[in-house]
Structures are given as C-alpha cells and as structure tokens.
Amino acid sequence: MAMVVAGQGQNGKSSQQQIDAGKYVRYTPEQVEALERVYSECPKPSSMRRQQLIRECPILSNIEPKQIKVWFQNRRCREKQRKEASRLQTVNRKLTAMNKLLMEENDRLQKQVSQLVYDNGYMRQQIHTVATTDTSCESVVTSGQHHQQQNPTPQHPQRDANNPAGLLAIAEETLAEFLSKATGTAVEWVQMVGMKPGPDSIGIIAVSHNCSGVAARACGLVSLEPTKVAEILKDRPSWYRDCRSLDVLTVIPTGNGGNIELMYMQTYAPTTLASARDFWTLRYTTGLEDGSLVICERSLTPSTGGPAGPPASGFVRAEMLPSGYLIRPCEGGGSMIHIVDHMDLDAWSVPEVLRPLYESPKILAQKMTIAALHHIRQIAQETSGEIAYGGGRQPAVLRTFSQRLSKGFNDAVNGFTDNGWSLLGSDGVEDVTIMINSSPNKLFGSHANSSIFSPIGGGILCAKASMLLQNVPPALLVRFLREHRSEWADCGVDAYSAASLRASPYAVPGLRASSGFMGGQVILPLAHTIEHEEFLEVIRLEGHGFTQDDVIMARDMFLLQLCSGVDENSVGACAQLVFAPIDESFADDAPLLPSGFRIIPLDPKTDSPAATRTLDLASTLEVGPGSAARSASDNASNAYNLRSVLTIAFQFTFENHLRDNVAAMARQYVRSVVASVQRVAMAIAPSRLGSQLGVKHPPGSPEAQTLARWISRSYRFHTGVELFRAESQADDSLLKLLWQHSDAIMCCSLKATPVFTFSNQAGLDMLETTLIALQDITLEKILDDGGRKVLCSEFPKIMQQGFAYLPGGICVSSMGRPVSYEQAVAWKVLNDDDSHHCLAFMFVNWSFV
C-alpha cells in the first residue's frame, strides 16, 4: 500500500472532507498502477488532466484532486532522488577506482624514488672511489661492468620460426617487460604538463625520461567492460590516424586461453620530408589471475628471435619495444586501463631538423597513447547515449567521415606507389612537388567510379610542400586558417574543385578569362569529440560568383572539414585542418578528395632548460639594453614551440588533355598559399604582447606595456579625463586594463592610408579579426560613408587640438557585419618625446546590428 500526506487537518469542528484531507491517504496497488501509467506518459499533469483521470478511473473516485496532485509531486521528488542517488553512486565508483589507481601510482613512484636513491648512493660511492684511489681506469671499468650487471641487456637465441613454443617464450618475456613498465619502475616516467587526474579527467599521462627510444604511459577509467575495451584497442586503424594498414598474418592459440598474432603494420610519414615507417611485431593476448586482460606487443628482430617479417620498399623498419594494454575490471562495472607505448623510430634516418618528430615522447603520447584513451571514452559516451549529434547522422558514420578525411590527406602527403602515385616533372624549382594518380581505383576502391572522375580519362593530381616555421604556435595558425579562409584561399580554385562533383566541370582557373569574388563562409558543426580536440563540420561558402562562357553563376559550395589540435595548452599535439568538397546531398558514401594543412611542433627531446641555453651563453655576457630584452623575450616565449614543420597538400581531379594545365595551376596555387602562410607566420613570430595575454604586437611597435602607457597618458593629457580607473599606474596594470576594457580601443598609423596596428580584445571582437590579420585592415575599410565624412571634417581638429568626439554611427567588421556605436573618441598618441606615434580610436557601447 502507498500513502501520502495531503495537508494539515483541523479539529472535529471541520468537515469530513477536511478531516480526510489531513489524514494519511493509502492507495491500493491498482490505484498506484493507474497513477504510474499516467506518470510514465506525463510526469506533471495539469489540473484538468488530473480531474479527467479521476473521471476515467473509477478506482480513483474516492481520491481528492489535491491528493492526486500531492502524489505526483512526491513521485517526481522520488524520481529526482533516485537519479541523484544513481549519479552519486556512479561518481563514488569513479572516485573509488581513481583512488585505487592513484594509490598504485604512489606505490610505483615510491619504488622509483627508492631505486633512484640507491643509484645515487652507488654513483657517489663510485665517484668517491675513483677520486681517492689511483687505479687508473680500473675503477671506471669495474663501475661499467657493475652497471651492466644491474641492467643486463637480454640476449635471446634465435627461435625457430615454426616453433610455437619459441614464440610463446618471446610472448611471456614481452608480457613481463610490459608489466614492469606499466606498473613498475622499468622506465622513469615524468607526468605531462596539464594532465591532472580526477573522476572526469582523461587520466594520468606520463612520458619517458632518459630511456632508449621514446615512450608514453597512460592510466585511465572508462565505463566499458574489459572485453569491449580490448576489442576497440586491438582495432588500431580505427583510432590511430597514422596507421595505414594492419595485417594479421598468423594466429596461434595458446594453452591459457589467449593467442599470439604475428602482425605487419605500415604507418604514414607525418610530412613530405621523411619516409614512412613499418613494424613487424608479435602481439600476445592473455588473461591474468586477477581477471585482468593483457594485450602486449613487441617487434621481432634478430636479437629477440622469431621469424623474419615481410620486406617492403619505401619504408624504414622501426622497432616497437615491449608495449601494450593492461585492462582491469572495476567493481560496479567499467575498466581501469594502463597503456604503454614504447618505440624506437630510427630518428637517425631523417634530416637532423626533423629528428625531434621522432625523438619526442610527447608527440608519441598525443598520437597514440592519448588518442587511444580519447577514442575509448568517445565510444563509451556514445554507447551510453550521452552525446547528441546533429544532422541525423549516426556516430559511427561521423567517425568514418573523420577517418576518411584523415586517411585521404595522409595518402596525399605520402604518395605511395602501390596506390598508383607517380612523380610529375618539376618546372625547375623544387619547392612544390606534383604527383599524379591515373589509377584512382587503387586509392578509393568502391568510390573510384563516382562522378568526381572524368569518363573520358583522367585522375587525381596532388600538389604538396613542406616548410619550417619559427616561433609559430600551431594551434593559433590553424585557428586563423580555419576562421579566415578568404585570407589564403582562391575562389576560382574552390569553384574548380566543387565543379568536379557536377556533370559540367568548370574550366581550369587561369586558362580562360574569369573573375570571381569570395563570399562569406558559414561553419555548420556536425560533431566534436568529448575533449573538444577534434571538430567535424560542414563549411558553406556563400555567394561565389564566377564567369564561365560569359554566364554569371552564383551558388553555394560546401566543404566537409576536420579541424584538430586547436588547444594551445596541449603539449606536443599536431594541429591539422583538412577539408574536401562535397555536394548538397552529402551522402554517407560520398567520395572525398581531402586537402589541407598539418603543423607539427618540433619539440626538443630534452626537457631541461639548461640544454637549450648552451648556444646562448655568449649572449648572456653582452652588455646593453638588448640583452635584457632578449631575456624577457625568451621567458615570454617559453610557452611557444621554437620550431614547427608545416605540410600543405591540395588534391584536384583532372582530365588527361588538361593534365599539364591543372599541374601548373596547382603548383602556382600552393606557392600562393605558402606565401600567405609565411605572411601570417611573420605576424605571429615577434615577442608576445604580454605573458598573460598570449597575443602578438606588430613588428616595429614599442613594447606593449609602453604603448599602453602612451595611450593612457595621451588620453589624459588631451581630454583631462582618466581613461582607466585604477589605483595602480604600473605599466603591466595599464596593459591589463587596456586589454580588458569594455569599449573597443584601437590604434592606427599616421599615414596616407591609416592601417590598424593594435587593438584590445573588444576591438578585435568588434572587427571580428585577430591581431595577426589586424594589419591588413585599413581605417577606411571599416567606416561607412558618413563616418568617413565626419572623420575628414574632424581630422584637422584632431591634429590641432589633439582629440575630437565623433558622433555615433555604423562601421563594418572584417566579415562584413554592420556594427553600431554610440560615440567615438579619436586622439593623438604621443611617445616619451611628445612626438606623434599613432592615432587612437575608442568606439563606445558598440554592438552588432
């Protein structure tokens, strides 16, 4: 029986209805069942619906409407409490599992500390022995022999390739070495910056320090069962974007319920300047006594024994040192995962400038270790229905689109001959490489017979180039390329790429007279990963107009775009912008021909600041103002990567009779894009505007703090009013106040055509631009006719009096949107010598119309 309190009754003088209302009302099971049916359909019924319920259900006729209302209130309260209790239980399970994980990590660190203390004492003893005894080199030799005894290099006899027992011995050794890395002290691990553990964090991420090769380790929690996690992790091509192919050549079952697999894997090269890698490995899957699942893997080499792998031309054979996954079940469901990736990528086979790509454990952590955890967490949330996707697409379909874009771009960058790619002769300059593929069926498979290929014969042409960038944050550059496509893209080339999806192809840009204008771009989000490290979106290029056979056409064009690595705090992450033209139908099996950009930080192998100071020793001895400025600049740029490598690849379809023309167009287009990127990079490269702001000031301008002081002092001098209300007048405080001011404040040069040189955050928001692109915007471009006339009439007053108040009006952002402002103030900015430095404007109470 159920009961509910309907209200407080009165004494015996009250009516029977009031007495009944004050008692505990008991419901029969039939009444509860009827109410539950209504609750499942409508948890909060209206008064009319409750009265209707009483009329339709005779068994509720003795219940007052007020009591029915109270029952639904209590039912909703119980449901809310049940959900909250379930949520708290889930959080408690996560915290319990995370606490267990942290305790194990603490034990491992304690062991590592003990080992380091022992090694330190032993080395001190050896140094003392060498210093106090004169035994020539004998002590050193003895020390080296002892060290080798402490860390012997295992030497294995050649195993019989056809002997499963020999392979099982290799597998068991791999298992032991992997577990010593995952839960022991075989590798000295250093936690990556910004990876703090917690119930909602990705996990504990660490990278190797002073070990052979590069290694990364991760521990995390997911809400999937161990068998499902193992299935996902073993499907490496689904989450490891650099994996070109993974072939299991042999499977040998083992007596303990596991199996041994001999596998051959090919991986993509990240840039056109290096060769791709391949791996010949043994993978061992087994279970432990505590119910854990283990998947461990290592390369088979002459030193480890085992069968020889298949030869492959064009690849450099890399070595996977004992790596793998330890998957442990958690109480109440879910799994605790330990991941170890340890590789020797043969860094000596690449140019010296690119070796950091193969010597940085942070890059390995981002590409493999963290990518695996991200993918598992993504699948877990999709399975639980926590993620909503737009466009009516299933999560698996959207993931497939992302994989196809990434794989297509990697294929273009690498240009493997077995995919049908061949090199086309250059025009005498080797800055851009042109490759053609006349057999697209090798590359696209089932998509090769689609409409993007000419029925009269043709193929795919790829123009690609790589370049080194100095002091350019990859995330910032990719964000700029994504948000300001018109700064580097050519509308004629976009139209040519889009026309390949239609029955009537567009002429090659440059072959006939054509003109066009770049319309606006609209970003339509499709999906993003749970950590927001990757975005899949549709780009609509609006209002393109171009001339073809003297006919003006204007139609929207669409791109499917994948953007990743836009978080500047993600250490070692690759930033990428890849896109492919699509038609309006956007079918699930639509053919994709990706192009785009990839920027990889060349993170130095060592983490020690002292190592980067070796070549700067002489500069610290210099006397003069420049040395202090350089030191400050060095400290301010610590958050930025000193160097990065940019790879650009653009793909086009062609007909055989126009192949050379398309090649010339593509080569020239890539060169123009490279020039645009270099211009942007030069704007980013100078020292930062401020250590807290993370933005750049233009080359040749005064230091940002000095500029803020000049702006504030000049405003007070001309108007007699303080620009900022602040007790502190320190330069750094003025800079913060200027940057965070609610009104748009910007400076422009005193030239015939004034160009903006600086703006605070509100000004950048108003102009819809960044400090990088600010220098390309002129004052005349943002003012309307009325604003230009007012400025011309008031300009003599500004130069004589030093300032002028301008009436409210309308200006235009860089994206073409009208912006209204109540008033504008213009004043001359004077430097320390009271000379004219620039002209400042403040737009008061601005807003988009």
N, C-alpha and C positions, 0 to 999 in steps of 0.2 A: 504494500500500500504506500502511496505517496501522500505527503501532506505539505501544506504551505500556509504561512501566516498572512492573512489578508488585511489586517489593521487592528487597532485597539478598540475594543468594545466599551460600552458604558454599563452601569449597574442595572438592576432589574427593572428600572423605570423605562428603559429603552425598548424599542420594538423588537420583535423576533428576528427581523432582518438584520438589525444592528447587532443583535446577540450572535447570530450565525456568522456575521462578518468578522467578529472578533475572535472566533474560535479557530483552532487548527482544522483546516479542511483536508480530509482524507480522500484520496482518489483511488478508485478501483483500477485494476490492471487494464480493463477495457477502456476506461476514460484516459489513462495515461497513454495507451496505444493510439487512441484517436488524436490526442493532442500532439504526440510525437510525429504523426503523419503530417499534420498541418505545419509543425515546426520545420520539418525537413524541406517543405515547399516554401515556406515564408517564415523566417525566424522572428520577424517583427510585424505581426498583422495589425491592421488598423482597427479602430473601434467598430466600424461596420462589419469588417471581416470576422471579428470575434462574435458579434451578435448573430451573424449568418451561421457561424459554426455551431452556436447553441441551438439554432433552429433546425439545422440539418442533422445534428447528432442528438437523438433523444436521450442518450445516456448522460449527456451533459446538461440536461434541462434543469437539474437541481443545483447547478453551479452559477453563481452570480457573475456577470461580465467583469466586475472588478477583480474577482478572484482569478478568472481566466487571465486577465492582464498581468496579475502578480505571478501566476505560474510561468508565463512566457518570460517575464523579467528574470525570474530565478533560473529558468532554463538557459537563457543567454549568459547569465553570470556563471553557471556551472560549466558551460561550454568554453567560456573565456578562461576560467580557472584551469580546465583540463588542458587547453592549448598551452597556457603559460607553464603548467607543470611539465608538459611534454618538452617544451623548449628548454626549461631549466635542466631537465634530465639529460637532454642532448648536450647542452653546454657542460654539464657536470662530467659526462663521459669524455668529452673532448679534453677538459681540463685534467681529468684523471690520467688519460692517456698521455697528454703533453707533459704532465708532471713526471710520469714514469720515464718518458723519453729524456727529459732534462736531467733526471737523476742518473740515468745511464750515461748521458753525455758528461755529467760531472765526474762520475767514476772514471770514464775514459780519460778525461783531462787530468785527473789526479794521477793516473798511471803515467800519462805523458810527462807530467811535472817530475814525478819520481825518476823516470828514465833520464830526463834532461839533467836533473841534479846529479845523478850517478855519472852521466857522461861528462858533465862539467868538472866533477871532482877527479875523475880519471884523467882528463886532459890537463888539469892543474898539476896532478902528480907527475905526469909525463914531462910537462914543461919544467917542473922543478928538478926532475932527474937529469934532464938534458942540460940545465943551467948549472948544476952543482957537480956534475961528473964530466970527465973528459974521456969519453969513449968513442970519439969521432962520430961516425954515422950509425953506430951500432944501436943506440937507443931509439933513433928515429925508425930504423928498420924494424926493431922489435915492436915499436908502437904500431907501425903499419900492419905488421903481422897479427898483433893482438886485435886490432880493429877489424881486420878481415875475418878473424875468428868469431868476433862478436856479430858481424853481419856477413855471413858467408854467402857467396853467390851460388845458387843451386846449379849444379851441372847434372844434366839428365842424359842417360844413354839413349841412343837412337831407338825409338819404339817401332815395332812392326806396324806398318800401315794397315795390315789386315788383321791385327790382333785386338779385339775389343778390350781385353784385359789391360793392354798398354794404354789405350785411350781412357779407360776408367781411372788408371793411375794418374794420368795428366789431369783428369776432371777433379779427382779428390784433392790433388795439390792446388789446383785453381780455387776450389772451394775454401780450403784452409787459408790461402793467401788473401782471398777476397774478404773473408770474415775478419781477418786481422786488420784490414783497412777500414771496414765498415764499423766495427765495434771495438777495435783495439788501437794500438799505437804504432802500427807499421808505417804510417805516414804522418808527418807533422802537419796538422790541419790548422788553418787560420780562418776565422769567420769572416765572411764577406761583409762589407760595409752596407748598412741599411737592412740587413736580413735579421730582424728581431723575432724571436719565437713568440707564439701566442696561439690561442684557440682558433683565430681566424686568419693567421698568417700562413704563408705558403710553407714555412718550415724553417729548419736550421740549415743554412747553406755555408759551406766552408770550401776553401781551395788549398792546394798543396803549397808547401814552402820548403825549398831546398831538397827536392827529390828528383829522381830521374824522370824525364818526361813531364807531362802536365796531368794534374788530377783534380777532380772536384767531387764533393761529397754532399749529400742532402739527406735530411731526415724530416718526415712529414706525416700527417694524418689525412686519411681520406675515408669517405663513407661508403666504400665499396668492399666487397668481400675479397679475400686474398686471391682466389682463383680468377676472379674477373680482373683484378689488378695485373696479375701475371699475364693474362691473355692480352691486355692492352699494351703492356710494356714489351712483350715479345714481337708485337706488330710494329717494329721500329719505323718503317716507311710512313706510317700514319701520323707520327708526331715529330720525327727527326727530319727537318726540312732539307738537310744536306745529304740525306740518303737517296742515292739514285736508284739502287736496286739491292735486294737482299735475297739470295738464293740458298735454300737449304738443300745441300747435295746428298747428305747421308744422315739417316736417323737410326740410332742404335739404342734399343731399350736396355735399361739397367735393372738389376735384380731388386733394387729398393723402390721400384715404382716410378722412377724417373726416366730420363732419356738423355742421350748425348747426340748433339747435332753438329755436323761439320758444315760451316756456312761460308759463303763468299759474298762480301759486301763491297759495293762501289759507292764512293761519296763524291759530291761535287766540289770543285775548287771554288773558293769564295770570290775570286777575282780573275780577270783575264791574264794576270801576270804570274800565275802559278799553275802547277799541274794538279790534277785530281788525285785523290788517294784511294787505295783499295785495301781490304783486310781479308785475311784467311784465318778463320777462328774456329774454336771449339766452344760450344755452348752446352752447359750442363744444368739440367733442371732436376731438382730433387726436393725432398721434404726433410725437415729436421724433427727431432724427437719432441720438441715443444709445440709442434703443429705449424711451425713456420714453413713458408715456401722460399726456396733459394733458386735464383737463376744467375749463374756466374758464367763468365766468358773470358777467353784469352786467345791471343794469336798463337798459331802453331808455327814455330820456327825451327831451324836446325838445332838450336840449343835446348828447346823444350822437347823435341822429338815429335813423332807423328807424321802423317802423310803430307806430301807437298801440295800446295794449293795450285789452282789453275793459273797459267800465265795470262797477262793482259797488257797489251801495248798502250802507251799513252797514260798509264797510271804509275804512281810511285807507291810501292808497298809500304804501308805504315804498320805499326805494331800496337795491338791492344794488350796492355798489361792486365793482370787479373782485375776484373771489374764485375759489376753485376748488381742484383737487386735482392735484398732481404725483406720479405713481406711477412709480417707477423699479425695474427688476428688480435683484435681488441675486444675486451669484454663489452657486451651490448651491441656488437656489430662494428663493421668498419675494419680498417687495416692501418698498421703502422709500417711505414716504408723507409728503408735505408737504401740509398742509391750511391754507387761509387763508379765514376768514370775515370779511367787512368790510361793514357795513351802516349806513345812516342810517335809524333807526326813527321819525323825526319825533317826538322827545320833547316838542316844544313843544305838541303837540296833546292831551296828557294833563294831569291835575291836577299841580300842582307837586310834591306829596308823592310822587307815583308816578314822577316822571321818572328817579330812579335805576334803575328797572327797564329803562329804555330807553337809559340813558347809561353803564351799567356793562359794560365789556368782559369782566369775569369771569363775569357771568351769561350773556353770549353764548357764552363759551368752554365753560361747563358744558352749556348746552342744545344747542349744535350741534357745536362742534369736538371736544370730548372725547367727546360722545355718539357721533359718527361713529367715532372710534378704538375706543371700547369695543365698539361693535357689530361692527366688523370682527374684532377679537380674539376676540369671542364666537363668531362664525361659524367662525373658524379653528380654535378648540379643539373646537367641536362636530364639525367635519369630520374632525379627527384622532382623535376618539373619546376625548379626554382628560376629558370631563365626563360624570359619571354622573347621570342624572335618576331621581327616584323616581316611583312611581305608574304606571309603564309608559307614560308619555307621551313622544311624540317631541319633540325640542327645538323644531321648527317650531310644533307645536301649543301648547306652553307660551309661546312668544314671541307667538303670536297672541292668547292669553288676556291677556297683559300689554298688548298694543297695544289690544285691545278695551276693557279697563278704563280705560286712559288716555284713549282717544278718547271713550268714553261720558261720562267725567267732564268732559272739555273741552267736549263738546256741551252738557252740562247747565249749565256755567258761562257759556257764551256765548249759548245760546238763540237760534240763528239762525232767522229767519222762514222761510227756504226749507226748513228741516227740519220746519216745522209748528208752531213755538213761538209762543205769543201771551201777552201780559201779562194777568194777572188783577188786578182792582182790589184795592187795599190796604184795611186796616182803619183807616186814618188815621195809622198810624205807618209810616215808610218804612225801618225798619231791616232788614226781611226782604222780599225780592222773591219773588213767586209767579208762576210761568209754567206754562202747561198746553200739552199737545200732544195734540190729538184725532186726529192722523193719524200714529200710530206707524210705519206702513209707510214713511213718508218717512225716518224716523230709523233703523229697524232693518232695512229691506229684507226679506231672506228670513226673518229671525227674528220678524217682526211678527205672524205668525199662530200664535205659540206660546201656551202655556197661561197666560202671565202677563197676558194681556189678556182682559177680560170679553167673553163672546159677546153680551151684551145691550147693549154700547156703553159706551165709556169711553176711557181714555187714560192719559197719564203726567202727573204733577204734580211740579214741581221747586220746592223752597224753598231759597233761597240768600242768602248775606250775606257781606260783606267787612268787615274791621276792621283797624286798625293796632295793632301790638303794640310795646311799648317794652322793649328790653333782654332779649328772649326768644330764646335760641338755637333756631332752627327744628328742628335735629336732636334736641335734648333734648325739645322739646314733642311732636314726632311719636313719639318713643320712648315717652313717657308715655302718649299716646293709644292707642298700639298695645298696651302691656303692661297698662294699667289701663282696659279698656273699661267696666267697671262704674262708673267714676267719672263718665262722661258719657252713656253710652247708657241707653236705656229699654227694658226687656224687652218691654213691650207694643208698642212701635213695631217692635222686631225681629220679634216674632211676627206683626204685621200684614204686614210686608214678606215674611216667609217664607211666609205663608199664600197669597200671590199665586201661588206655584208649585204649589199644591194645588187640587184640584177644589172643595173647600169653603172659601171665603175666610173669614178671621177678621174680626170686627167692628172698626170703626174705634175705636182707643183713645179713651176719654173719652165715647163715645156710649152705652155701657151699663155697668153695674157690672162691673168686672173687677179682678182682683188678680193679682199675679204676683211672682215672686222671680227674681233674677238668679243663675243658676248660674255655675259656673266656665267659663273659656274654655281651650281646648286649641289650641295652634298646631301645625299639621301642615305642615312645609315641603315645598314642591314643587320649587322651583328657585331659584337665585340666579345673578346674573351673576358673571363671574370676578373682578371687582374688588369684589364684595360691596356695590355701590352700589344694588342693587335686589333685593328679595325677592318671590317669588310663593309664597303659602301658602294653605292652607285653614284657616279658623277654625271649630272646633266649639264651639258654645255649649251647654253641658251643662245638663240638669236644669231647663229652663224649665217652670214651671208657671203656667197662667193659666186663668181661668174663662170659659167660653163656654156660655151657656144652662145654667148650673148644673152643668156637667160639667167635672171637673178633668182636664186633659190635660197630659202631660209628655212631651216629645220633644226630641231634639237638633235644633238648627238649624245650618246650615252657611253660611259666607261664603267667597267667593273674594276674597283680599285681596292688594293690591300695595302694598308699602312701599318708599320710596326716600328718599335724602338723609339717612340717619341718622348719617353720619360728620361730626362737628363740625369736623374739620380740612379738609373740602372747601370751599374758599372760593367763595362765590357760588352754591352748589348750592341748588336748590329741594328742600324736604322735603315729602313727599306720602304720604298714607295714603288709599287708595281701596279700596272693598270693594263686593261685590254678593252678594245672597242666591242660593244655588244649592240644588238638591235632592240627595238622596243619590246619584242616578245620575251626576251630573256629566258629562254627555255633552260631546264635543268641540265641538258646535254649540249648547251650552246658551245660551239668551238671558240677557244680563247687563244689569242696571239699576244702574249704579255710583253710589255716593255717597261722600262723604269730605271730606278736608281737604287744603289746599295752603298752605304757608307759604314765602314768597319773601323773602329778605333784601333790604332796600333799601340796597344797598351804595353809598356815595357815589362819584361819578365820579372825584374826585381821590384819589390815593394819598398825598398829602402830609399828615403830621400837623399841619403848621403851619396848613393850611387849616381844620382842624376846631377850631383854638384861637382863631379870631378873636372869636367871641362870648363866649369865656371869659376875655377879657383882664381885665375888671373883677374877676372872682373871684380872680385871682392876686394882686390888690392887697389883698384882705381880710386882716385880722389876727385870729387866733383859732384855736382848735383845729379848727373846721370846715373851714378851707381845706386843712389838711394831710390831713384825712380824705377830702375830695373829690378831692384829687390822687391819693391812694393808690387810691381807688375807680376813678378814671379809668384809671390804669395797669393795675389788675386786670381791668378790663372791656374791654381792647383787643382781646381775642380774640373778643368777642361783637359781633354786629351791633347797632347802636344801635336800628334800627327794622326791622320786617318787616311784610308785609301777609299776613293770613290770609284765605283764601277757603273758605267752607263751602257745600256743595251736597248736598241729600238729595232723592232721587227716589222717588216712590211711584206705584203704579198706582191707578186709581180707576174706579168705575162712575158713570155720568152722574148718577144720582139722589143720589149721596153726594159729589159733587164739592166742594161748599162745606164739608161736614163734614171731608173729608180736608184741604182747604186750611187750615181752622182748626187742625186737629191738627198739620199740618206746620209752620205758622207758629209755633205755640207750642213745638213740639219744637226747632226751630232756635234760638229765643230761649233755651231752657233750655241747649242745648249751648253757645251763645255765653257764657252766664253761667258755665258750668263752665270753659270755656277761660280766661275772664278771671280766675277764681279761681286757676287753675293759674298763669297768667301773673304774677299778683301775687306768688305764692310764689317764682317764679323770678327776678323782677326785681331784688331787692336785690343789694348787692355780694357778690362771691363769697366762699366760705368760706376760700379760700386760693388763691394764684396757681398752686400745683402741683396742687391737689385738683380744681378745676373744679366745685365744688358750691356750694350756697347755704345760708346760715343764715337763720333766720326773722326777720321784721321785729321790731324792738324788742329783740332779744337783744344781748348785748355782742359785741364783736369776737371772732372765732373763737379767735384766739390767747389773748386774755384769758380766755375761757371754759375753754380747755384748762388754763391755769394755775390757775384756780379749782378745777377738778375734781381736778387732781393734788394741789394743796396741801391741799384739804379731806380727801382720802382719807388723806394722810399725817398730818394733824392728828388725825383721829378714830381711825384704826387703828394708827398708829405704824409703818406699813409703806409703802415707796415703791410707787406704782402703776406707775411705769416705771423700768426700769434703764437709766439714761443718764448719761453724764458731763456732757453739756451740759444746762443747765436753761433755755436760751433759749426764749422763747415759741414761736418757729417750730419748734424741735425738738420741744417738747412736743406741738404740734399734729400734727406728722407721726406721732409715736409714738402719740398717741391715735387718729388716723385709721386707722393700720395695725395696731392691737392685735388679737391673735387672738380675744380674748373680746369679746362684744357689750356695748358700753358706750353707754348712752343716758340722756338727761335728760328729766324731765317736770316740768310746772308744779306749784306748790304751791297747787292749787285744789280745790274740792269734787269736781270730776271731772278728775283729772290727765290732761293731754294731753301727748304727746311733743313736745319742742321741738328736740331734737338727737339724733343717733346717729352713731357711727362706721361704717366700711364693714361691719364684721362684724355690727353691729346691723341695718343696712339689709338685709344678706343674710338674716339670721335672720327678719326681719319680712317679707321679700320685698316691699319697697317702695322708694321713693326719698325724698330729703329734701323733695321737693315735696309728696308725699302723706302725709308723716310726721305733720303737724299734724292730720290727720283721724283719727288712731288714738289711742284712749284706753288708759290702762293697764289698765282693767277688761276691755277687749275682748280683750286677748292672754292674760290669765291664766285658768286654769280655776278651778273651784270651790275646789279645795284650795289653789291659790295665792292666791286672794282671801282665804280664811280665815286663812292664815298671815300675809299682809300686814296684815290688820286687827288681828291679835293682836300683831304686832311693831311696828306703827306708833307706839304711844306710846314704845316703847324707842328707835326711830329718832329721834324728836323730842327725847327727853331725853338719850340717850347720844350721839347724832349718827350712829350707824351700827348695822347689825344684819346677821348672817349668816343667810340663809334657806336651808332645805333644798332639795335638788334636786326637780324636778318636771317638769310638762308645761305648755307655753304654746302658743299658736296664732298662726301667721303671718297676715298680712293676706289671704292667698289661702286660708286655712282649713286649712293643713297643720300637724299637731302637731309640736312641737319639744321635745326633751328637753334638760335641763341638769343638771349635777352639783351645782351650788351657785349661789346668787345673793347678791350683796352690795348692800346699799342704804345710802346715806349722804347727808347733807345737804351741799349745795354752798354755801359761804359766799363772799360777794364781798369786796372790799377793806375794806369797813366792818364785816366779820364779821356781816353781815345775811344772812338766808336768801334765797338766789336761786332754787334749784330742788332737786329730788331726783334723785340719780343712781343707776342700777342697773347692775350688771355680771353678766351671765349667763356662767358659767364652763363651758368644754367643752361647748358646745351642739351639737346635731346634729338633723337631721330624722329623725323616726321612720319 
